[in-house]
Amino acid sequence: MKKIKSIFLVLKERSLKKIHSAVSNFFRRPVELPSNVLVAASHGSARIPMRLIHNLSLYYQTSPRLWLNYSDYGTKYLIEDVPSNQRAVPRYGRIVGDPNRDLDAPDLIRFTDFGGNKIFSERFERQLTKSMLRFFWRRKFLNYSYHPYHKQIYKKLEQIVKAQGESMSPIVFIDVHDVGNRILGRWKKEDSQRKEVFPEVVISNAPDLETGENRFGTAPDYFMEFFAELLTENLDVDPSSVKINHVYKGGNIIRHFGNPYQNSRLRRILKGREIFAVQIEFNRSFYLNEVNQITYRSKVRSVRNALMNTLKQICDFEIEKE
């Protein structure tokens, strides 16, 4: 009974937040960003197709905090001020295929979360892994969100390049994520803490990726350093709190969309322009209660404003530099 009551309270809180967000968005003045920027939140959705819910494990069917934790759903609030034509968020969460993984990645579709909790029922997991239907389900999963999300990014990059006209300023592509210090178990008493506390912010540019002749990384080092300085200043945190390529070096999204050297489709879209692709990982304890996975509105607002100010400044800097 207590568990059902807890679930009800969490869902009620989420509904109230949605209403508050809708009202706030109605009265909020739109934020203008430089036209050469695209901002994504590749894990920003926690949604699951309704027809799949009955195939989830009992834990995932009855625990909203596990459901939310297996996403970076707070990041969609961090980028909600970005104009819609410069913002990309997948429709569904990574339960139906992680958009930040390559199609050949073994963890493209996971069966346990980061706390070792089963995501799907045993019967459905067998269908996904051993039955003749596994190819059908893989294709269905990826068509829910993975493929449409990648198409969405390509389309918005194409629109942004078209809007640049004769300007050859670099396109700035930012993929926003978050990560927690708390590893969730089936119940709160089974939760554990990471052995090493995650920094408040990590920015990455895939420094191990070859992006040209004698060139590595999806953004120049000077750009990364300047980005880190601006973000530090706007967040009003100690410089040691913002790391570059620490723990994470960048996922598939920036590696795929930040490397025209190995991506012919992207190369055609850019038409000779450069693209600076950066992944940001915020420590979610910045703006979220890690026990129940509910966001703090005032803290979300503070981090969002800092991110928006940084994007304005970093993009203006690049335009002036050209």
C-alpha positions in Angstrom: 0.0 0.0 0.0 2.8 2.4 0.9 4.5 1.6 -2.5 1.3 2.4 -4.4 0.9 5.6 -2.5 4.5 6.6 -3.2 4.0 5.9 -7.0 0.8 8.0 -6.9 2.6 10.9 -5.2 5.5 10.8 -7.8 3.1 10.8 -10.7 1.0 13.6 -9.1 4.2 15.6 -8.7 5.1 15.0 -12.4 1.7 16.1 -13.5 1.9 19.3 -11.5 5.3 20.0 -12.9 4.0 19.6 -16.4 1.2 22.0 -15.7 3.6 24.5 -14.2 6.0 24.1 -17.1 3.2 24.7 -19.6 2.1 27.9 -17.8 5.7 29.1 -17.5 6.4 28.4 -21.2 3.3 30.4 -22.2 4.5 33.5 -20.4 8.2 33.0 -20.9 9.9 35.3 -23.4 11.6 33.4 -26.2 15.4 33.2 -26.0 17.3 34.1 -29.1 20.5 32.1 -29.8 22.9 32.7 -32.6 21.6 31.0 -35.7 24.6 28.7 -36.1 23.8 26.6 -33.0 22.0 23.3 -32.5 21.3 21.9 -29.1 20.3 18.3 -28.4 19.4 16.2 -25.4 19.9 12.7 -26.6 18.7 11.1 -23.4 16.2 13.9 -22.6 13.1 11.7 -22.9 11.9 9.2 -20.4 8.8 8.2 -22.4 8.1 4.6 -23.3 5.6 3.5 -26.0 2.4 2.6 -24.2 2.2 -0.8 -26.0 5.5 -1.8 -24.4 4.7 -1.0 -20.8 3.2 -4.4 -20.1 6.4 -6.0 -21.3 8.5 -4.2 -18.7 9.8 -6.0 -15.6 7.6 -5.6 -12.5 10.2 -3.2 -11.0 10.0 -0.9 -14.1 6.2 -1.1 -14.1 5.9 0.0 -10.5 8.8 2.3 -9.9 8.7 5.7 -11.6 12.1 6.6 -10.1 13.8 3.7 -12.0 12.0 4.7 -15.2 13.2 8.3 -14.8 16.7 7.4 -13.7 17.2 5.4 -16.9 17.1 8.6 -18.8 18.6 12.1 -18.5 15.0 13.5 -18.5 16.1 16.6 -16.5 18.1 17.8 -19.5 15.0 18.5 -21.6 14.2 21.2 -19.0 17.7 22.6 -19.3 17.3 23.2 -23.1 13.5 24.1 -23.2 14.4 27.8 -23.8 16.2 26.9 -27.0 14.1 27.8 -30.1 12.4 24.7 -31.4 14.1 24.9 -34.8 17.5 24.7 -33.0 16.6 22.0 -30.5 16.5 18.2 -30.9 15.1 15.7 -28.3 14.1 12.1 -29.1 10.5 11.1 -28.7 11.2 8.1 -26.5 13.8 7.1 -23.9 16.7 4.8 -24.5 14.8 1.7 -23.4 13.8 1.4 -27.1 17.4 1.9 -28.3 20.1 4.3 -27.1 20.5 7.1 -29.7 23.9 7.9 -28.3 25.2 4.4 -29.4 26.4 3.1 -32.7 24.0 0.6 -34.4 26.6 -2.1 -33.8 27.1 -1.3 -30.1 26.4 -4.2 -27.7 24.5 -1.9 -25.4 22.3 -0.3 -28.1 19.4 -2.0 -26.4 20.1 -2.9 -22.7 18.3 -5.5 -20.6 19.5 -4.3 -17.2 20.0 -0.7 -16.1 23.1 0.7 -14.5 22.0 -0.6 -11.1 21.6 -4.1 -12.4 17.8 -4.0 -12.4 16.0 -6.0 -15.0 14.2 -3.7 -17.6 12.0 -6.2 -19.4 10.0 -9.2 -18.3 11.9 -12.5 -18.7 9.4 -13.7 -21.4 9.8 -10.5 -23.5 13.6 -10.5 -23.0 13.7 -14.0 -24.6 11.7 -12.6 -27.5 14.2 -9.8 -27.9 17.3 -12.0 -27.7 16.5 -15.6 -28.8 13.3 -15.9 -30.7 12.8 -15.6 -34.5 11.0 -12.3 -33.7 14.2 -10.6 -32.4 14.9 -9.1 -35.8 11.4 -7.7 -36.0 11.6 -6.3 -32.5 15.0 -4.7 -33.1 13.7 -2.9 -36.2 10.5 -1.9 -34.4 12.5 -0.5 -31.4 14.8 1.5 -33.6 12.0 2.9 -35.6 10.2 4.2 -32.5 12.9 6.8 -31.8 16.5 6.1 -32.8 16.1 6.5 -36.5 13.6 9.4 -36.4 15.9 11.3 -33.9 19.0 11.0 -36.2 16.9 12.2 -39.1 15.7 15.1 -37.0 19.3 16.2 -36.3 20.2 15.9 -40.0 17.2 18.0 -41.0 17.8 20.7 -38.4 21.5 20.9 -39.3 20.4 21.3 -43.0 18.0 24.1 -42.0 20.7 25.9 -39.9 23.2 25.7 -42.7 20.7 27.1 -45.1 19.9 30.0 -42.7 23.6 30.9 -42.6 23.6 32.1 -46.2 27.1 33.2 -47.3 28.5 33.0 -43.7 31.1 30.3 -43.2 31.1 30.5 -39.4 31.3 27.0 -37.8 28.1 25.3 -36.8 28.1 24.7 -33.1 26.4 21.4 -32.0 25.9 20.8 -28.3 24.6 17.5 -26.9 23.4 17.8 -23.2 23.4 14.9 -20.8 23.5 14.4 -17.0 24.8 11.7 -14.7 24.1 10.9 -11.0 26.2 10.0 -8.0 23.5 7.5 -6.8 23.1 4.1 -8.4 19.5 3.0 -8.0 18.5 -0.4 -6.8 15.0 -2.0 -6.8 14.2 -0.1 -3.6 15.8 2.9 -1.9 17.5 0.7 0.7 19.3 -1.1 -2.2 20.7 2.2 -3.6 24.4 2.8 -3.5 26.8 5.7 -4.2 29.4 5.9 -7.0 32.9 5.1 -5.7 34.1 8.4 -7.1 31.9 11.5 -7.0 31.2 12.8 -10.5 32.4 16.3 -11.2 29.7 19.0 -11.4 30.3 19.4 -15.2 32.3 17.5 -17.8 32.6 18.7 -21.4 33.9 16.3 -24.1 35.0 16.5 -27.7 36.0 12.8 -28.5 39.8 13.6 -28.4 40.6 10.0 -29.6 38.5 10.4 -32.8 40.3 11.2 -36.1 38.4 14.1 -37.7 40.9 15.0 -40.4 44.5 14.6 -41.4 46.6 14.9 -38.3 43.5 16.2 -36.5 41.6 14.7 -33.6 38.5 15.7 -31.7 35.1 17.1 -32.7 36.0 20.6 -31.6 39.3 22.5 -31.3 41.1 22.6 -27.9 40.9 26.4 -27.8 37.1 26.2 -28.2 36.8 23.6 -25.4 38.9 25.7 -23.1 36.9 28.9 -23.8 33.6 26.9 -23.4 34.8 25.6 -20.0 35.8 29.1 -18.8 32.4 30.6 -19.8 30.4 27.8 -18.3 32.4 28.1 -15.1 31.7 31.8 -14.9 28.0 31.5 -15.7 27.4 28.7 -13.3 29.4 30.6 -10.6 31.4 27.5 -9.6 35.0 26.8 -8.9 37.1 26.2 -12.1 38.1 22.8 -10.8 34.4 21.8 -11.0 34.3 21.9 -14.8 36.4 19.2 -16.4 37.4 18.5 -20.0 37.3 14.9 -21.3 37.3 13.5 -17.7 35.6 10.1 -17.3 33.6 10.6 -20.5 35.2 11.5 -23.8 32.0 11.8 -25.9 29.4 9.4 -27.1 28.2 8.4 -30.6 26.1 11.5 -31.3 29.0 14.0 -31.3 31.2 11.4 -33.0 28.7 10.9 -35.8 27.5 14.5 -36.3 30.8 16.1 -35.4 33.0 14.3 -38.0 32.3 15.3 -41.6 35.7 13.7 -42.4 34.1 10.3 -42.0 30.4 11.2 -42.6 29.7 12.0 -46.3 26.1 13.0 -45.7 27.1 15.5 -43.0 29.9 16.8 -45.3 27.3 17.5 -48.1 25.0 19.3 -45.6 27.8 21.5 -44.2 29.0 22.6 -47.7 32.6 23.3 -46.6 31.8 24.7 -43.1 33.3 23.3 -39.9 31.2 21.9 -37.1 32.2 22.0 -33.5 30.4 19.2 -31.6 30.6 19.1 -27.8 29.0 16.8 -25.2 28.1 18.2 -21.8 27.5 16.0 -18.8 26.0 17.8 -15.8 26.0 16.2 -12.4 22.2 15.7 -11.9 22.5 16.4 -8.2 22.9 20.0 -9.4 19.1 20.3 -10.0 17.5 17.0 -9.1 16.7 14.9 -6.0 18.5 11.6 -6.8 16.4 9.6 -4.3 13.0 10.2 -6.0 14.4 11.7 -9.3 12.3 14.8 -9.0 13.8 18.1 -10.3 14.1 21.3 -8.3 12.5 24.1 -10.3 14.7 26.9 -9.0 17.9 24.9 -9.6 16.9 23.9 -13.1 16.2 27.5 -13.9 19.7 28.5 -12.6 21.5 25.9 -14.6 19.4 26.5 -17.7 20.2 30.3 -17.6 23.9 29.6 -17.2 23.8 27.2 -20.2 21.9 29.7 -22.3 24.2 32.5 -21.5 27.2 30.3 -22.3 25.7 29.3 -25.7 25.1 33.0 -26.6 28.7 33.9 -25.7 30.5 31.0 -27.2 28.7 31.3 -30.6 29.1 35.0 -30.7 32.8 34.5 -30.1 33.1 32.2 -33.0 31.1 34.5 -35.3 33.4 37.4 -34.4 36.5 35.3 -34.8 35.6 34.6 -38.4 
